[in-house]
Amino acid sequence: MSADRTLAMVGLGRMGASMLRRLARAGLPVCGFDVAEAARAGVAGEPGVAVGTSLAATIAMLRAPRAVWVMLPAGAITTQTIDAVAGLLSPGDVILDGGNADYHDTLRQAASLEARGLHFIDVGVSGGVWGLAEGYGLMFGGPKSAVTPLLPVFQALAPAADRGWVHCGPTGSGHYTKMVHNGIEYGAMQAYAEGFALLHAKREFALDVAAIAEAWRHGTVVRSWLLDLAAGALRQDPLMDQVAPLVADSGEGRWTVREGLDLGVPLPVTAAALNVRLASQGRGDYGARFLARLRNAFGGHAVGRADRPGS
């Protein structure tokens, strides 16, 4: 195949595959690769998308200067993949990292790539499973000389060519901005969770929580896309009694709180939201048991027995 593709997407999971499809549907000739055969097969029939059987074969489809977007979870897998991609590129080529990486790691990665003559653009991506249809919110950092040729890519992925994307500044600023974005998300989600928990707990009013959520979506100060999603979830499952009360955290909340401490900026809402998530993961169990035992020690208050051995 001739080297005529605008961009290669490496990592064709839920996000990467949808982003590749959105680019192709915008008329950009793109290619993709994933180590999983099933992931490659999932996009193989998409018009405008070429799928490589190896990383080298995929990069060979690109026109110079080549641009490779790595869309994998932050951490070792992304670092290893970026290193493998870099080994197949030449000075002047560009690597984009769309994982939610710690910006400190991004800065180290950028320094390593720059020493090899490669440009590095860090991209914070928001939009989740809705991005294919609605567009993605993009916040990216990197040298203007590398960013400008790729603006058609960012504009195609965004909700519209003139909105939903921002060149935040130098390398590292994209992932830093996404970190702050996700810290805000932690706090906003926690506020909604607490409010709806109060509505649910007021049993004597027999409140229709789903109807209230729907009403709040229109004309109120608290309306938002998160509230739209909450209203939809409550329509389907108002009691949510089949959902495990465990909320994962993928790191951004911790990094945001850490950054607040480093800069001396108080972040009480974000920190509280993070602590609730950690507690839901059982990380507050020992402290809760300690408190129960201490109340028993000074006041004779009853102490419940754990339901499971070794708990």
Buried (B, 14 or more C-beta within 10 A) or exposed (E): EEEEBBBBBBBBBBBBBBBBBBBBBBEBBBBBBBBEEEBBEBBEEBEBBBBBEEBEBBBBBBEEBBBBBBBBBBBEBBBEBBEEBBEBBEEEBBBBBBBBBBBBBBBEBBEBBEEEEBBBBBBBBBBEEEBBEBBBBBBBBBBEEBBEEBEBBBBBBBBEEEEBBBBBBBBBBBBBBBBBBBBBBBBBBBBBBEBBEEBBEEEEEEBEBBEBBBEBBEEEEEBBEBBBBBBBBBEEEBEEEEEEEEBEBEBBBBBBBBBBEEEEEEBEBBBBBBBBBBBBEEEBEEEEBEEBEEEEEEEEEEEEEEEEEEE
